[in-house]
Each structure stands twice: as C-alpha cells, then as structure tokens.
C-alpha cells in the first residue's frame, strides 16, 4: 500500500513538474513574441498594438499596460510632429514678413543714394515712407518677441480690479483717428452699469487693441465696426464686430493658431504678422477669460470675450453685512 501511494505521489509530482516546465516554455515563448512585436512597432514607428494569445492573467495585464504606453507615445509623437510643422511654417512666415519690409526699405535707401539731387518734397516723402516701414518692421519683431515669451510662459501678468467701461471707451478713442481715415462708422454700445472684472489692465488694453486693429484691417470694406459691452448671467461680455469680408466657416477654427492668415491676408494691403489673434487668445486665457469667433462674410464677424464679472463694491459690502 505504501509503495502504491509513493508511486502516485511521484507521478503527481512529475506531472506538476512537467506542467511547470511547459508553462515556463510557453511563458518564455509569449514573452519573446511580445518583445519582437514591440521592437517592430518602435523601430518602424507603426500604430500597431501588441497582442498575444495567452491565458496568463499577469501577461494580459502587462500587454494592456504596454498598449497604453504605446498609445501615449503615439499621441506625444503626433503632437511633436505637429509642433515641428508649425515651427517650420512660422519660420517661413517670419522670413516672409521680415523680408518684405526690408526689401521695400532697401528700395527707398537705394533711391535716396542714387538720386542725390532728388527734389525736397520727394526726398521728404521717401524718408517718411522709409520711417513708416521701419516702424512696421519694429512692430512685427516685437510681436514675434512677445509671442515667444507667451509661449514660454515667461510673462508676468499681475491681476487687479479693472473698470471695463472706461477701458473700452479709451480703446475706441485711441483708434478713432485711423477709423476716421478709413471712412468707417463706429457703433459703441456700452451699458451704463459699471462692469468690473479681475484682469490685467495693460493686457486687456492690448486684447482690445488687437481686436479693433483686426476689425479695421480686415473689415474696412464693411464700412462699420462696433464694440459692445454687456452682462449676461454673471458674465461680462465684450464684442468687437465688423461687417467686412469675414472668415469662412471652414477657417474659423484656425484663426487663433499662431501665424494664421487668410490667403489674401499676405497681400501688401493686409500687412500683419499673423500673431495678433494668437497673442490675444493667450492673454485672454491667462486672465481667466474665453474668446470665440462667429463670422458670416459681409454680414457680421464678431469676436466675443467672456470674463467673470466682479460684484460692485457697495453690493459686496452690503451682502457681507447681511450675512
């Protein structure tokens, strides 16, 4: 009886050893297959996933983790490729935007050099044009510099309570001369109710300046532009609009991208770095706001900025006392 039990025990032990041996071989084979598949995916930069027909729970968990990492790697790679393409486009556009005024400036200088006996009026007109092109070039270089600082997060934007009504009035007054020179009508719709938000006044002035400049530059053929300030459900909303050529619906998602310009925006009649709206969006978001565009060409194009409205001081004090 003892001999039979011993034989059974030895047989069971042998079966266990054989199972472990084959399980180990199958596990090793599965791991090798996974390694080969992963090596192929990473070397060839494919979008494949790692699969293995295995019943091993731990190996299945490992494969799930590996595929999650592959998904993240592919997402990062796609973002990196997109960034590289945007940088190449930006460098190309910067080169174009700097080359154009430099070429014109060179032409003015050569004119002055080759015609030393130029009439006084013509000479002064040429010098004035040279001066304007120089200012344009400086403005574009500053835009590139400011955008680079915003992209790097190297901008300090101290926040405080600002009076939107006054800032909007001042922005329109600062642009009134150029608006008149373009023959544009202005519709200013500012609520009588004082509206305050928590923002940076200088940055907000730049936001309004960029939006008004954009409306003047690209919407002048509509012969009117407007600025509206109002409150809706505790939000302060600022709208800058025009009735010019507008932006096609297919392009509206791109207008805040860096270096974006419509095809004809690169014509000499529409000088611009393509950074104004991108800078505007970044400044608005840095101040906790949101900006959107709605455009129907030659009907109405509106840029709307939304910020949380701050309560009036007297109301805030009264509510605090009641509590």
Secondary structure, 3 states (H helix, E strand, C coil): CHHHHHHHHHHHHHHHHHHHHHHHHHHHHHHHHHHHHHHHHHHHCCCCCCCCCCCCHHHHHHHHHHHHHHHHHHHHHHHHHHHHHHHHHHHHHHHHHHHHHHHHHHHHHHHHHHCCCCCHHHHHHHHHHHHHHHHHHHHHHHHHHHHHHHHCCCCCCCCEEEEHHHHHHHHHHHCHHHHHHCCCEEEEEECCCCCEEEECHHHHHHHHHHHHHHHHHHHHHHCEEEEEEEEECCEEEEEEEECCCCCCHHHHHHCCCCCCCCHHHHCHHHCCCCCHHHHHHHHHHHCCCEEEEEEECCCEEEEEEEEEEECCHHHHHHHHHHC
